[in-house]
Amino acid sequence: MNLYTDTHLATAIFELFEKFNEQLVIHLSEKQSNGAVSAFIFGGCAIHLLTNVRGSDDVDIAISSAEKLDTHSLILEVDDVYYTDPVEGDKVISLDDTFNVGLPTLHPDYKERVIPLSVGNTVLHVY
């Protein structure tokens, strides 16, 4: 599957997740392993990564963690990312964890069918 990860919007999305990972590292104990927190992208940004069309001013995410975390507070600490869209000009994008997986119709095993976007030596793995 060919994903559109080199667009201006995609670059901004990944920058947001780098900032979120930095917040997680600051607030989690040193015992936390790689992939201790998973973020699942939904909405317009997910469509953009798949098709290179449509976008959004926020990244709809659902967070999964083995440890109880106040991810909402951590997300509030993540600064927005400013970028320049070649068509629309100056834009800003932010993380939005108010997305609820109970609202849209999702495949029951969506977590098993995800596309890894950012995994490796980070606390946060993005799908």
All heavy atoms as an XYZ file, in Angstrom:
992
protein
N       0.842     -1.173      0.000
C       0.000      0.000      0.000
C       0.889      1.238      0.000
O       1.818      1.346      0.780
C      -0.906     -0.006      1.225
C      -1.708      1.260      1.365
S      -2.871      1.237      2.714
C      -4.060      0.095      2.071
N       0.618      2.165     -0.888
C       1.379      3.396     -0.999
C       0.680      4.492     -0.194
O      -0.430      4.884     -0.510
C       1.489      3.807     -2.474
C       2.410      4.985     -2.670
O       3.251      5.259     -1.816
N       2.243      5.680     -3.765
N       1.340      4.967      0.843
C       0.788      6.038      1.664
C       1.428      7.363      1.273
O       2.563      7.397      0.797
C       1.051      5.766      3.143
C       0.420      4.519      3.724
C       0.834      4.353      5.168
C      -1.093      4.571      3.612
N       0.715      8.437      1.496
C       1.203      9.780      1.193
C       1.774     10.390      2.470
O       1.117     11.141      3.172
C       0.072     10.622      0.605
C      -0.390     10.085     -0.718
C      -1.414      9.145     -0.796
C       0.231     10.478     -1.897
C      -1.814      8.621     -2.009
C      -0.165      9.958     -3.116
C      -1.187      9.030     -3.166
O      -1.570      8.518     -4.382
N       3.021     10.056      2.742
C       3.666     10.508      3.975
C       4.640     11.654      3.752
O       5.239     12.137      4.718
C       4.410      9.332      4.645
O       5.354      8.810      3.716
C       3.440      8.243      5.072
N       4.800     12.091      2.508
C       5.755     13.165      2.208
C       5.084     14.486      1.867
O       5.742     15.396      1.380
C       6.667     12.743      1.049
C       7.593     11.600      1.438
O       7.964     11.522      2.622
O       7.926     10.787      0.567
N       3.789     14.614      2.113
C       3.097     15.872      1.825
C       3.348     16.860      2.955
O       3.831     16.489      4.036
C       1.583     15.633      1.683
O       1.063     15.257      2.964
C       1.271     14.571      0.647
N       3.014     18.100      2.728
C       3.174     19.124      3.764
C       2.320     18.793      4.987
O       2.780     18.923      6.128
C       2.818     20.506      3.213
C       3.730     20.946      2.111
N       4.978     21.462      2.354
C       3.584     20.918      0.764
C       5.567     21.757      1.203
N       4.737     21.425      0.215
N       1.073     18.367      4.746
C       0.192     18.011      5.853
C       0.713     16.780      6.586
O       0.742     16.752      7.819
C      -1.238     17.770      5.357
C      -2.251     17.295      6.396
C      -2.330     18.250      7.580
C      -3.622     17.111      5.748
N       1.149     15.772      5.873
C       1.672     14.563      6.517
C       2.885     14.897      7.378
O       3.014     14.391      8.502
C       2.024     13.516      5.470
N       3.755     15.746      6.883
C       4.930     16.149      7.657
C       4.503     16.836      8.950
O       5.065     16.579     10.016
C       5.823     17.083      6.815
O       6.231     16.370      5.635
C       7.044     17.528      7.585
N       3.487     17.683      8.870
C       2.972     18.360     10.069
C       2.349     17.358     11.042
O       2.525     17.461     12.258
C       1.957     19.427      9.670
N       1.637     16.366     10.521
C       1.036     15.332     11.363
C       2.125     14.600     12.139
O       2.035     14.422     13.352
C       0.220     14.338     10.503
C      -1.031     15.014      9.938
C      -0.157     13.099     11.316
C      -1.739     14.212      8.848
N       3.179     14.184     11.443
C       4.249     13.449     12.113
C       5.005     14.326     13.109
O       5.467     13.839     14.145
C       5.183     12.809     11.090
C       4.518     11.694     10.327
C       4.416     11.740      8.953
C       3.980     10.608     10.995
C       3.795     10.714      8.250
C       3.361      9.577     10.306
C       3.259      9.628      8.925
N       5.113     15.602     12.826
C       5.741     16.519     13.786
C       4.916     16.602     15.068
O       5.465     16.628     16.173
C       5.914     17.907     13.164
C       6.668     18.865     14.058
C       6.914     20.219     13.423
O       6.884     20.330     12.177
O       7.143     21.182     14.180
N       3.587     16.637     14.935
C       2.721     16.638     16.118
C       2.964     15.404     16.971
O       3.054     15.488     18.199
C       1.251     16.669     15.701
C       0.624     18.020     15.456
C      -0.777     17.858     14.886
C       0.577     18.835     16.735
N       3.073     14.252     16.326
C       3.278     13.023     17.083
C       4.661     12.964     17.708
O       4.836     12.382     18.783
C       2.981     11.795     16.223
C       1.507     11.567     16.064
C       0.888     11.767     14.852
C       0.733     11.179     17.155
C      -0.474     11.568     14.708
C      -0.625     10.981     17.026
C      -1.236     11.174     15.810
N       5.659     13.567     17.089
C       6.983     13.660     17.721
C       6.883     14.489     19.002
O       7.457     14.117     20.031
C       7.986     14.295     16.763
C       8.424     13.394     15.636
C       9.327     14.104     14.626
O       9.936     15.140     14.981
O       9.419     13.627     13.486
N       6.149     15.585     18.938
C       5.966     16.431     20.130
C       5.197     15.687     21.215
O       5.500     15.829     22.403
C       5.234     17.719     19.751
C       6.060     18.667     18.905
C       5.269     19.915     18.582
C       6.095     20.905     17.805
N       5.426     22.206     17.669
N       4.182     14.922     20.816
C       3.410     14.139     21.778
C       4.299     13.080     22.429
O       4.257     12.875     23.642
C       2.199     13.516     21.095
C       1.269     12.783     22.017
C       1.009     13.232     23.304
C       0.633     11.633     21.594
C       0.139     12.548     24.146
C      -0.240     10.944     22.425
C      -0.477     11.402     23.713
N       5.137     12.407     21.635
C       6.061     11.426     22.186
C       6.985     12.082     23.216
O       7.252     11.507     24.266
C       6.878     10.764     21.072
C       7.738      9.643     21.599
O       7.239      8.600     21.986
N       9.048      9.869     21.634
N       7.454     13.286     22.931
C       8.316     14.000     23.881
C       7.589     14.233     25.204
O       8.182     14.080     26.276
C       8.778     15.330     23.285
C       9.755     15.180     22.137
C      10.009     16.478     21.384
O       9.516     17.547     21.822
O      10.707     16.432     20.353
N       6.312     14.605     25.158
C       5.533     14.810     26.380
C       5.373     13.492     27.142
O       5.456     13.474     28.371
C       4.153     15.398     26.054
C       4.190     16.839     25.629
C       4.772     17.730     26.710
O       4.509     17.572     27.900
N       5.593     18.683     26.293
N       5.136     12.413     26.420
C       4.999     11.111     27.070
C       6.286     10.711     27.782
O       6.255     10.234     28.914
C       4.610     10.047     26.041
C       3.192     10.150     25.477
C       3.046      9.242     24.269
C       2.163      9.818     26.535
N       7.416     10.921     27.125
C       8.709     10.578     27.724
C       8.922     11.372     29.009
O       9.385     10.832     30.018
C       9.864     10.828     26.725
C      11.219     10.755     27.401
C       9.782      9.837     25.568
N       8.549     12.638     29.006
C       8.712     13.487     30.190
C       7.853     12.988     31.344
O       8.284     12.988     32.498
C       8.351     14.957     29.851
C       9.400     15.551     28.914
C       8.210     15.797     31.115
C       9.006     16.883     28.302
N       6.626     12.540     31.053
C       5.668     12.222     32.109
C       5.599     10.745     32.501
O       5.002     10.416     33.519
C       4.268     12.699     31.706
C       4.154     14.183     31.748
N       4.457     14.984     30.672
C       3.795     15.016     32.744
C       4.280     16.248     30.999
N       3.878     16.297     32.254
N       6.190      9.876     31.735
C       6.144      8.455     32.069
C       7.388      8.048     32.831
O       8.447      8.656     32.696
C       6.032      7.607     30.804
C       4.692      7.644     30.090
C       4.769      6.885     28.778
C       3.600      7.060     30.968
N       7.252      6.989     33.598
C       8.411      6.486     34.321
C       9.412      5.898     33.329
O       9.067      5.544     32.203
C       7.978      5.408     35.315
O       7.557      4.256     34.619
N      10.651      5.788     33.770
C      11.697      5.268     32.891
C      11.491      3.792     32.571
O      12.122      3.259     31.675
C      13.068      5.499     33.523
C      13.452      6.955     33.535
C      14.882      7.158     33.993
O      15.685      6.213     33.899
O      15.180      8.270     34.429
N      10.600      3.123     33.292
C      10.341      1.703     33.056
C       9.502      1.476     31.798
O       9.399      0.355     31.337
C       9.618      1.093     34.256
C      10.443      1.054     35.515
C       9.704      0.286     36.573
C       9.163      1.259     37.601
N       8.409      0.630     38.661
N       8.905      2.522     31.266
C       8.031      2.361     30.103
C       8.835      1.913     28.895
O       9.908      2.420     28.624
C       7.302      3.663     29.785
C       6.304      4.058     30.841
C       5.227      3.027     31.042
O       4.674      2.514     30.089
N       4.939      2.708     32.280
N       8.288      0.973     28.179
C       8.985      0.426     27.023
C       8.496      1.076     25.736
O       7.513      1.814     25.730
C       8.752     -1.082     26.958
O       7.366     -1.341     26.779
N       9.202      0.757     24.667
C       8.790      1.243     23.355
C       7.380      0.740     23.068
O       7.055     -0.406     23.352
C       9.742      0.736     22.277
C      11.126      1.306     22.448
O      11.310      2.355     23.045
N      12.118      0.603     21.929
N       6.562      1.603     22.523
C       5.207      1.228     22.162
C       4.252      1.128     23.329
O       3.199      0.518     23.221
N       4.588      1.724     24.474
C       3.708      1.669     25.642
C       2.392      2.398     25.395
O       1.388      2.102     26.022
C       4.413      2.279     26.858
N       2.402      3.339     24.463
C       1.205      4.099     24.115
C       0.996      3.994     22.610
O       1.942      4.124     21.835
C       1.349      5.585     24.527
C       0.119      6.389     24.133
C       1.622      5.703     26.024
N      -0.242      3.746     22.214
C      -0.591      3.678     20.789
C      -1.579      4.783     20.466
O      -2.492      5.057     21.248
C      -1.229      2.333     20.447
O      -0.324      1.287     20.670
N      -1.389      5.419     19.317
C      -2.314      6.439     18.829
C      -2.844      5.991     17.479
O      -2.071      5.625     16.586
C      -1.611      7.786     18.701
N      -4.151      6.013     17.344
C      -4.816      5.611     16.106
C      -5.401      6.850     15.451
O      -6.194      7.562     16.077
C      -5.919      4.591     16.404
C      -5.403      3.354     17.086
C      -5.333      3.279     18.464
C      -4.964      2.280     16.335
C      -4.847      2.151     19.097
C      -4.474      1.135     16.953
C      -4.409      1.072     18.339
N      -5.001      7.137     14.208
C      -5.472      8.319     13.482
C      -6.760      7.974     12.741
O      -6.853      6.955     12.072
C      -4.421      8.809     12.464
C      -3.107      9.140     13.158
C      -4.941     10.013     11.695
C      -1.988      9.520     12.204
N      -7.738      8.875     12.852
C      -9.013      8.736     12.154
C      -9.300     10.035     11.401
O      -8.533     10.988     11.465
C     -10.150      8.475     13.163
C     -10.020      7.172     13.889
C      -9.360      7.097     15.105
C     -10.568      6.024     13.366
C      -9.246      5.899     15.782
C     -10.459      4.811     14.032
C      -9.792      4.750     15.243
N     -10.403     10.089     10.709
C     -10.895     11.325     10.112
C     -10.129     11.792      8.893
O      -9.496     11.010      8.176
N     -10.198     13.103      8.671
C      -9.637     13.712      7.474
C      -8.153     13.498      7.305
O      -7.664     13.329      6.186
N      -7.408     13.482      8.399
C      -5.958     13.269      8.286
C      -5.643     11.833      7.887
O      -4.708     11.591      7.120
C      -5.261     13.655      9.583
S      -5.233     15.453      9.822
N      -6.424     10.875      8.376
C      -6.226      9.485      7.955
C      -6.533      9.349      6.466
O      -5.785      8.702      5.725
C      -7.124      8.558      8.771
N      -7.598      9.995      6.018
C      -7.949      9.965      4.593
C      -6.843     10.601      3.767
O      -6.472     10.096      2.707
C      -9.290     10.689      4.342
C     -10.425      9.992      5.085
C      -9.588     10.811      2.862
C     -10.691      8.571      4.653
N      -6.285     11.696      4.259
C      -5.199     12.362      3.538
C      -4.002     11.423      3.372
O      -3.417     11.339      2.285
C      -4.762     13.636      4.253
C      -3.598     14.288      3.593
N      -3.716     15.070      2.470
C      -2.267     14.239      3.869
C      -2.523     15.483      2.078
N      -1.617     14.994      2.920
N      -3.607     10.732      4.431
C      -2.462      9.828      4.356
C      -2.711      8.678      3.378
O      -1.783      8.177      2.748
C      -2.125      9.275      5.739
C      -1.600     10.308      6.736
C      -1.537      9.707      8.142
C      -0.245     10.839      6.325
N      -3.971      8.291      3.220
C      -4.312      7.197      2.311
C      -4.493      7.647      0.865
O      -4.209      6.889     -0.061
C      -5.602      6.507      2.771
C      -5.496      5.628      4.003
C      -6.871      5.198      4.469
C      -4.619      4.421      3.723
N      -4.981      8.891      0.674
C      -5.390      9.301     -0.676
C      -4.748     10.580     -1.184
O      -4.883     10.900     -2.361
C      -6.918      9.500     -0.728
O      -7.264     10.606      0.116
C      -7.660      8.248     -0.310
N      -4.123     11.363     -0.305
C      -3.549     12.666     -0.645
C      -4.621     13.690     -1.005
O      -4.352     14.673     -1.680
C      -2.503     12.570     -1.753
C      -1.658     13.824     -1.845
O      -1.493     14.549     -0.875
N      -1.120     14.103     -3.018
N      -5.839     13.456     -0.595
C      -6.907     14.435     -0.713
C      -7.505     14.626      0.666
O      -7.243     13.851      1.578
C      -8.012     14.017     -1.721
C      -7.438     13.919     -3.120
C      -8.666     12.727     -1.318
N      -8.286     15.638      0.784
C      -8.944     15.970      2.033
C      -7.912     16.238      3.104
O      -6.813     15.741      3.101
C      -9.888     14.858      2.482
C     -10.764     15.267      3.638
C     -11.761     14.191      3.961
N     -12.505     14.553      5.155
C     -13.199     13.707      5.858
N     -13.270     12.454      5.503
N     -13.854     14.104      6.913
N      -8.258     17.027      4.023
C      -7.389     17.331      5.136
C      -8.224     17.764      6.293
O      -9.449     17.649      6.273
N      -7.590     18.286      7.280
C      -8.285     18.711      8.476
C      -7.381     19.670      9.222
O      -6.185     19.721      8.984
C      -8.596     17.481      9.332
O      -9.292     17.844     10.497
N      -7.973     20.423     10.124
C      -7.188     21.311     10.969
C      -6.829     20.657     12.293
O      -6.178     21.259     13.135
C      -7.952     22.609     11.233
C      -8.106     23.448      9.978
O      -7.259     23.324      9.077
O      -9.075     24.217      9.898
N      -7.310     19.418     12.470
C      -6.924     18.672     13.655
C      -6.774     17.199     13.287
O      -7.289     16.738     12.282
C      -7.913     18.854     14.796
C      -9.307     18.333     14.475
O      -9.538     17.888     13.330
O     -10.166     18.375     15.356
N      -6.026     16.498     14.106
C      -5.808     15.081     13.899
C      -6.686     14.347     14.912
O      -6.429     14.413     16.118
C      -4.327     14.685     14.099
C      -4.120     13.214     13.804
C      -3.418     15.531     13.229
N      -7.730     13.673     14.420
C      -8.602     12.894     15.295
C      -7.863     11.629     15.700
O      -7.455     10.837     14.840
C      -9.893     12.503     14.569
C     -10.721     13.714     14.183
O     -10.801     14.658     14.993
O     -11.286     13.715     13.077
N      -7.683     11.449     17.016
C      -6.943     10.276     17.481
C      -7.673      9.591     18.631
O      -8.419     10.213     19.377
C      -5.508     10.619     17.926
C      -5.499     11.666     19.036
C      -4.660     11.035     16.768
C      -4.135     11.885     19.664
N      -7.421      8.316     18.736
C      -7.818      7.528     19.898
C      -6.528      6.975     20.485
O      -5.653      6.519     19.754
C      -8.752      6.393     19.497
N      -6.406      7.045     21.806
C      -5.189      6.634     22.491
C      -5.437      5.325     23.227
O      -6.479      5.156     23.862
C      -4.740      7.705     23.515
C      -4.568      9.065     22.850
C      -3.479      7.276     24.248
C      -3.446      9.158     21.870
N      -4.473      4.438     23.151
C      -4.520      3.179     23.880
C      -3.222      3.062     24.671
O      -2.141      3.278     24.121
C      -4.660      2.021     22.891
O      -4.606      0.798     23.560
N      -3.352      2.721     25.954
C      -2.169      2.628     26.802
C      -2.366      1.540     27.836
O      -3.463      1.364     28.362
C      -1.923      3.965     27.502
O      -0.891      3.852     28.442
N      -1.289      0.837     28.131
C      -1.343     -0.197     29.162
C      -1.430      0.441     30.549
O      -1.988     -0.126     31.471
C      -0.113     -1.096     29.065
N      -0.881      1.626     30.687
C      -0.873      2.333     31.964
C      -1.933      3.421     31.943
O      -2.187      4.027     30.913
C       0.513      2.959     32.184
C       0.672      3.642     33.523
C       2.072      4.181     33.715
O       3.025      3.415     33.488
O       2.203      5.348     34.091
N      -2.552      3.665     33.099
C      -3.529      4.760     33.158
C      -2.790      6.078     33.008
O      -1.895      6.400     33.774
C      -4.260      4.736     34.495
C      -5.412      3.806     34.536
C      -6.553      4.556     35.178
C      -7.774      3.691     35.211
N      -8.849      4.227     34.478
N      -3.165      6.832     31.984
C      -2.529      8.114     31.714
C      -3.601      9.163     31.488
O      -4.647      8.863     30.923
C      -1.694      8.051     30.425
C      -0.429      7.251     30.430
C       0.136      7.189     29.019
C       0.576      7.892     31.353
N      -3.310     10.357     31.881
C      -4.181     11.469     31.546
C      -3.690     12.031     30.210
O      -3.056     13.075     30.155
C      -4.143     12.533     32.641
C      -5.074     13.697     32.367
O      -5.850     13.631     31.382
O      -5.036     14.676     33.124
N      -3.967     11.288     29.138
C      -3.464     11.682     27.826
C      -4.072     12.998     27.367
O      -3.438     13.739     26.634
C      -3.724     10.586     26.772
O      -5.107     10.268     26.749
C      -2.903      9.353     27.070
N      -5.293     13.292     27.809
C      -5.909     14.566     27.413
C      -5.052     15.737     27.887
O      -4.779     16.667     27.127
C      -7.332     14.674     27.958
C      -8.008     15.942     27.580
N      -8.446     16.197     26.292
C      -8.300     17.053     28.300
C      -8.982     17.404     26.245
N      -8.908     17.932     27.448
N      -4.608     15.691     29.129
C      -3.752     16.774     29.652
C      -2.421     16.830     28.914
O      -1.901     17.914     28.644
C      -3.496     16.575     31.144
O      -4.695     16.754     31.861
N      -1.865     15.677     28.586
C      -0.599     15.660     27.859
C      -0.765     16.232     26.459
O       0.100     16.958     25.972
C      -0.039     14.241     27.788
C       0.401     13.633     29.112
C       0.855     12.196     28.900
C       1.501     14.451     29.759
N      -1.874     15.921     25.819
C      -2.123     16.452     24.477
C      -2.270     17.965     24.513
O      -1.824     18.665     23.604
C      -3.343     15.758     23.838
C      -2.932     14.352     23.405
C      -3.888     16.545     22.656
C      -4.049     13.482     22.916
N      -2.858     18.478     25.588
C      -2.991     19.931     25.714
C      -1.631     20.615     25.789
O      -1.502     21.785     25.440
C      -3.828     20.290     26.941
C      -5.303     19.920     26.868
C      -5.994     20.226     28.201
C      -6.008     20.636     25.724
N      -0.614     19.881     26.224
C       0.737     20.438     26.317
C       1.487     20.408     24.985
O       2.554     21.005     24.867
C       1.536     19.688     27.379
C       0.993     19.886     28.776
C       1.816     19.179     29.828
O       3.053     19.076     29.656
O       1.227     18.735     30.824
N       0.937     19.726     23.993
C       1.588     19.624     22.688
C       1.254     20.869     21.872
O       0.086     21.160     21.622
C       1.128     18.353     21.925
C       1.714     18.319     20.527
C       1.499     17.113     22.713
N       2.280     21.606     21.495
C       2.071     22.815     20.694
C       1.567     22.466     19.303
O       1.970     21.449     18.714
C       3.379     23.601     20.558
C       3.842     24.199     21.878
O       2.986     24.495     22.737
O       5.062     24.354     22.048
N       0.692     23.315     18.791
C       0.223     23.161     17.416
C       1.404     23.248     16.454
O       2.456     23.805     16.787
C      -0.784     24.257     17.060
C      -2.057     24.167     17.888
O      -2.309     23.116     18.512
O      -2.808     25.156     17.895
N       1.216     22.721     15.266
C       2.252     22.784     14.239
C       1.768     23.703     13.124
O       0.651     23.552     12.629
C       2.578     21.380     13.675
C       3.498     21.474     12.469
C       3.199     20.512     14.760
N       2.612     24.639     12.773
C       2.325     25.558     11.665
C       3.083     25.078     10.438
O       4.244     24.690     10.538
C       2.761     26.980     12.039
C       1.965     27.526     13.206
C       2.357     27.272     14.513
C       0.825     28.281     12.988
C       1.617     27.754     15.594
C       0.085     28.766     14.053
C       0.486     28.499     15.352
O      -0.255     28.968     16.403
N       2.404     25.090      9.300
C       3.034     24.650      8.062
C       2.420     25.427      6.906
O       1.402     26.108      7.066
C       2.872     23.135      7.868
C       1.458     22.692      7.598
C       1.030     22.387      6.305
C       0.531     22.572      8.624
C      -0.267     21.979      6.053
C      -0.764     22.164      8.382
C      -1.158     21.871      7.096
O      -2.447     21.480      6.853
N       3.033     25.322      5.752
C       2.526     26.017      4.564
C       2.025     24.995      3.562
O       2.779     24.134      3.095
C       3.627     26.893      3.931
O       4.081     27.819      4.919
C       3.089     27.648      2.726
N       0.740     25.089      3.263
C       0.131     24.249      2.242
C       0.349     24.937      0.899
O       0.140     26.148      0.789
C      -1.364     24.093      2.528
C      -2.041     23.212      1.517
O      -2.478     23.744      0.470
O      -2.153     22.000      1.766
N       0.769     24.198     -0.134
C       1.065     24.835     -1.416
C      -0.157     25.493     -2.068
O      -0.004     26.418     -2.859
C       1.607     23.713     -2.293
C       1.349     22.453     -1.569
C       1.061     22.768     -0.145
N      -1.361     25.061     -1.721
C      -2.573     25.633     -2.318
C      -3.239     26.635     -1.380
O      -3.623     27.729     -1.784
C      -3.583     24.514     -2.690
C      -4.890     25.099     -3.184
C      -2.977     23.579     -3.720
N      -3.345     26.273     -0.094
C      -4.097     27.086      0.854
C      -3.249     28.058      1.653
O      -3.774     28.868      2.403
C      -4.883     26.177      1.799
C      -5.915     25.327      1.071
C      -6.725     24.483      2.032
O      -6.859     24.857      3.210
O      -7.210     23.436      1.602
N      -1.940     27.976      1.543
C      -1.071     28.903      2.267
C      -0.797     28.444      3.689
O      -0.726     27.256      3.967
N      -0.650     29.412      4.587
C      -0.295     29.112      5.973
C      -1.447     28.407      6.680
O      -2.598     28.842      6.615
C       0.069     30.387      6.720
C       1.356     31.004      6.200
O       2.152     30.272      5.578
O       1.566     32.209      6.420
N      -1.109     27.308      7.366
C      -2.094     26.484      8.059
C      -1.553     26.112      9.439
O      -0.361     26.223      9.697
C      -2.370     25.185      7.282
C      -2.853     25.354      5.871
C      -4.320     25.601      5.773
C      -5.076     24.342      6.141
N      -6.503     24.486      6.161
N      -2.445     25.650     10.288
C      -2.074     25.151     11.611
C      -2.852     23.858     11.852
O      -3.990     23.713     11.412
C      -2.364     26.195     12.715
C      -3.848     26.520     12.806
C      -1.815     25.747     14.045
N      -2.205     22.932     12.537
C      -2.847     21.658     12.840
C      -2.570     21.288     14.291
O      -1.514     21.625     14.835
C      -2.379     20.544     11.870
C      -3.245     19.310     12.029
C      -0.915     20.246     12.018
C      -3.105     18.323     10.898
N      -3.543     20.626     14.918
C      -3.410     20.246     16.322
C      -3.932     18.834     16.534
O      -4.642     18.285     15.695
C      -4.181     21.229     17.207
O      -5.554     21.216     16.856
N      -3.574     18.258     17.677
C      -4.086     16.946     18.057
C      -5.450     17.116     18.715
O      -5.662     18.046     19.481
C      -3.140     16.252     19.039
C      -1.803     15.792     18.488
C      -0.936     15.220     19.613
C      -1.989     14.750     17.406
N      -6.370     16.203     18.418
C      -7.702     16.229     19.021
C      -8.016     14.844     19.546
O      -8.284     13.927     18.781
C      -8.749     16.655     17.987
C     -10.162     16.626     18.531
O     -10.332     16.478     19.759
O     -11.098     16.743     17.736
N      -7.960     14.683     20.877
C      -8.257     13.368     21.451
C      -9.708     13.257     21.901
O     -10.063     12.333     22.617
C      -7.302     13.044     22.593
C      -7.610     13.818     23.848
O      -8.156     14.932     23.737
O      -7.315     13.312     24.949
N     -10.561     14.180     21.482
C     -11.975     14.084     21.852
C     -12.741     13.157     20.911
O     -13.920     12.892     21.125
C     -12.653     15.476     21.869
O     -12.593     16.039     20.560
C     -11.976     16.395     22.869
N     -12.067     12.667     19.874
C     -12.681     11.697     18.973
C     -13.090     10.466     19.783
O     -12.362     10.010     20.656
C     -11.687     11.302     17.875
C     -12.172     10.207     16.979
C     -13.051     10.479     15.952
C     -11.770      8.899     17.186
C     -13.503      9.462     15.122
C     -12.219      7.880     16.364
C     -13.089      8.170     15.336
N     -14.254      9.916     19.479
C     -14.763      8.758     20.202
C     -14.966      7.619     19.213
O     -15.756      7.758     18.273
C     -16.078      9.132     20.889
C     -16.641      8.021     21.719
O     -16.372      6.849     21.509
N     -17.445      8.394     22.690
N     -14.282      6.499     19.415
C     -14.402      5.371     18.488
C     -15.801      4.773     18.492
O     -16.142      3.983     17.619
C     -13.349      4.271     18.764
C     -11.951      4.784     18.502
C     -13.480      3.718     20.168
N     -16.635      5.149     19.444
C     -18.006      4.656     19.486
C     -18.940      5.378     18.537
O     -20.045      4.915     18.272
N     -18.520      6.520     17.999
C     -19.401      7.299     17.123
C     -19.460      6.778     15.694
O     -20.544      6.544     15.184
C     -18.989      8.770     17.137
C     -19.151      9.480     18.482
C     -18.623     10.900     18.395
C     -20.593      9.459     18.931
N     -18.338      6.588     15.002
C     -18.431      6.077     13.626
C     -18.592      4.560     13.620
O     -18.380      3.892     14.632
C     -17.089      6.484     13.010
C     -16.151      6.468     14.159
C     -16.963      6.929     15.359
N     -18.940      4.034     12.494
C     -18.988      2.583     12.327
C     -17.580      2.110     11.980
O     -17.072      2.404     10.909
C     -19.972      2.204     11.207
O     -21.246      2.759     11.517
C     -20.069      0.709     11.066
N     -16.968      1.414     12.907
C     -15.617      0.901     12.702
C     -15.661     -0.619     12.625
O     -16.495     -1.264     13.262
C     -14.710      1.296     13.868
C     -14.477      2.782     14.081
C     -13.640      3.002     15.335
C     -13.801      3.403     12.889
N     -14.753     -1.173     11.858
C     -14.632     -2.621     11.808
C     -14.253     -3.099     13.202
O     -13.418     -2.483     13.868
C     -13.553     -3.010     10.787
C     -13.650     -4.424     10.359
N     -13.189     -5.458     11.137
C     -14.185     -4.985      9.247
C     -13.413     -6.596     10.527
N     -14.018     -6.340      9.374
N     -14.869     -4.178     13.707
C     -14.604     -4.602     15.076
C     -13.138     -4.928     15.372
O     -12.700     -4.816     16.513
C     -15.475     -5.839     15.264
C     -16.171     -6.083     13.991
C     -15.845     -4.988     13.038
N     -12.382     -5.312     14.370
C     -10.971     -5.625     14.625
C     -10.036     -4.586     14.001
O      -8.955     -4.912     13.547
C     -10.624     -7.042     14.165
C     -10.772     -7.245     12.668
O     -11.351     -6.366     12.011
O     -10.299     -8.276     12.162
N     -10.448     -3.321     14.037
C      -9.625     -2.272     13.422
C      -8.232     -2.205     14.036
O      -7.268     -1.902     13.339
C     -10.317     -0.907     13.468
C     -10.299     -0.220     14.813
C      -9.281      0.670     15.149
C     -11.300     -0.442     15.752
C      -9.258      1.306     16.373
C     -11.283      0.191     16.971
C     -10.263      1.059     17.284
O     -10.244      1.682     18.494
N      -8.096     -2.507     15.314
C      -6.772     -2.444     15.943
C      -5.829     -3.515     15.405
O      -4.626     -3.337     15.410
C      -6.885     -2.559     17.464
C      -7.404     -1.303     18.119
C      -7.367     -1.410     19.624
C      -7.864     -0.140     20.265
N      -7.864     -0.228     21.731
N      -6.376     -4.617     14.944
C      -5.546     -5.676     14.380
C      -5.238     -5.412     12.906
O      -4.332     -6.018     12.350
C      -6.240     -7.040     14.521
C      -6.279     -7.558     15.955
C      -7.362     -6.911     16.796
O      -8.428     -6.546     16.256
O      -7.131     -6.741     18.010
N      -5.990     -4.525     12.273
C      -5.828     -4.283     10.840
C      -5.158     -2.936     10.545
O      -5.151     -2.484      9.415
C      -7.210     -4.319     10.178
C      -7.910     -5.652     10.368
C      -9.307     -5.630      9.853
N      -9.258     -5.516      8.408
C     -10.301     -5.201      7.652
N     -11.461     -4.961      8.192
N     -10.177     -5.126      6.352
N      -4.580     -2.321     11.533
C      -4.007     -0.989     11.379
C      -2.780     -0.995     10.476
O      -2.159     -2.035     10.260
C      -3.637     -0.368     12.741
C      -4.857     -0.158     13.592
C      -2.595     -1.194     13.455
N      -2.446      0.184      9.994
C      -1.231      0.382      9.204
C      -0.230      1.113     10.097
O      -0.495      2.240     10.512
C      -1.524      1.223      7.941
C      -2.555      0.516      7.066
C      -0.232      1.505      7.175
C      -3.110      1.400      5.963
N       0.888      0.496     10.420
C       1.876      1.186     11.260
C       2.455      2.394     10.520
O       2.890      2.278      9.384
C       2.951      0.132     11.502
C       2.411     -1.155     11.005
C       1.301     -0.851     10.071
N       2.456      3.526     11.192
C       3.019      4.753     10.616
C       4.308      5.151     11.313
O       5.205      5.700     10.685
C       2.012      5.899     10.713
C       0.724      5.714      9.924
C      -0.262      6.814     10.259
C       1.021      5.698      8.441
N       4.368      4.925     12.595
C       5.532      5.338     13.365
C       5.711      4.355     14.509
O       4.989      4.408     15.498
C       5.317      6.754     13.902
O       6.332      7.098     14.798
N       6.627      3.442     14.348
C       6.951      2.494     15.411
C       8.456      2.437     15.529
O       9.180      2.906     14.669
C       6.356      1.087     15.139
C       4.856      1.118     15.130
C       6.872      0.513     13.847
N       8.942      1.893     16.606
C      10.385      1.816     16.787
C      10.771      2.227     18.174
O      10.088      1.902     19.146
N      11.838      2.969     18.288
C      12.396      3.353     19.586
C      11.700      4.565     20.179
O      12.346      5.529     20.569
C      13.899      3.614     19.465
C      14.649      2.366     19.128
O      14.242      1.267     19.483
N      15.768      2.504     18.440
N      10.389      4.516     20.231
C       9.627      5.603     20.844
C       8.577      4.994     21.765
O       8.147      3.859     21.583
C       8.917      6.470     19.784
O       7.998      5.648     19.047
C       9.900      7.122     18.839
N       8.190      5.754     22.779
C       7.119      5.320     23.663
C       5.824      5.237     22.870
O       5.023      4.327     23.051
C       6.966      6.310     24.843
C       5.733      5.984     25.674
C       8.221      6.309     25.705
N       5.632      6.173     21.956
C       4.404      6.286     21.174
C       4.528      5.582     19.834
O       5.453      5.847     19.075
C       4.077      7.767     20.935
C       2.851      8.080     20.101
C       1.589      7.644     20.819
C       2.809      9.569     19.773
N       3.580      4.699     19.554
C       3.481      4.091     18.237
C       2.205      4.615     17.587
O       1.152      4.640     18.219
C       3.428      2.565     18.333
C       4.747      1.958     18.661
N       4.946      0.620     18.716
C       5.952      2.518     18.943
C       6.199      0.350     19.014
N       6.832      1.497     19.162
N       2.328      5.043     16.340
C       1.220      5.687     15.622
C       0.730      4.758     14.523
O       1.528      4.211     13.764
C       1.666      7.047     15.034
C       0.510      7.725     14.313
C       2.222      7.949     16.132
N      -0.588      4.648     14.430
C      -1.221      3.786     13.420
C      -2.293      4.569     12.672
O      -2.918      5.441     13.216
C      -1.869      2.577     14.084
C      -0.889      1.772     14.899
C      -0.709      2.000     16.257
C      -0.124      0.786     14.299
C       0.195      1.262     16.988
C       0.794      0.040     15.028
C       0.935      0.284     16.391
O       1.827     -0.450     17.109
